[in-house]
């Protein structure tokens, strides 16, 4: 049976870097100390008008394919995790496929919000293990700035835009050691965009709404649980992983999860301070940052995990 290994990683952030002070100058009633103390966020990147998830994903994908040394035409599976697709349809994956000049690969989107990249990575792993596909491009891409209410300081300061990508290839040695995915729709109301388009009109609320305290409590609990579950499946102790890359939502959630796992913060990859919460893009963005700055090296074990609206959550233990 073939295994899936990561051959390349890449990421992309829009050029518009927005500091907390920039938000204040826009008239948002907040201050830098309030944002940093509660979230750890100091800056985020926001897409330009008209800049789409497929465009961000394209830039990240090019870098991942370049690192892997693969021609885009050789990829036979493209999965994009996004909650902010370019259109209702076609899928963002098909639009990305076209931009890459690929033709014939299986291509589709996954919608699991901030857990989306973990869902997409797990699906790609199973496709490769089945023997049906040999090279997969897995992308998390978001333009969350399009669904934010900029009058709601409890949510608009938290999110940013960006994309991250990994290329998987079939291998004789295992690279993805274990994965675990879960969901519980009973908690859908604490984080959602409770609106839609019907007959050309917006029905309901088109902006992101969140019960921050409820999300915090849920996230800390399930992230610790799924991390332990994934490590148990792989037969290793949680504290023995080389790096933890959690969903970059809030520094307090990240710190609480690391503490429950018995990991010091110097073995946790943190980008939330500079990226904000980029939803499905946050884990691959952080992975790429740590690979390119030399912290993550070949042969190390990395635990990736995420939790998002739905509610969905998941983890993947990889050997890079």
Secondary structure, 3 states (H helix, E strand, C coil): CCEEEEEEEEEECCCEEEEHHHHHHCCCCCCHHHHHHHHCCCEEEECCCCCCHHHHHHHHHHHHHHHHCCCHHHCCEEEEECCCCCCCCCCHHHHHHHHHCCCCCEEEEECCHHHHHHHHHHHHHHHHHHCCCCEEEEEEEEEHHHHCCCCCHHHHCCECEEEEEEEEEEECCCCEEEEEEEECHHHHHHEECCEEEECCEEEECCCCEECHHHHHHHHHHHHHHHHHHHHHHHCCCHHHCCEEEECCCCHHHHHHHHHHHCCCHHHECCCHHHHCECHHHHHHHHHHHHHHCCCCCCCCEEEEEEEECCCEEEEEEEEC
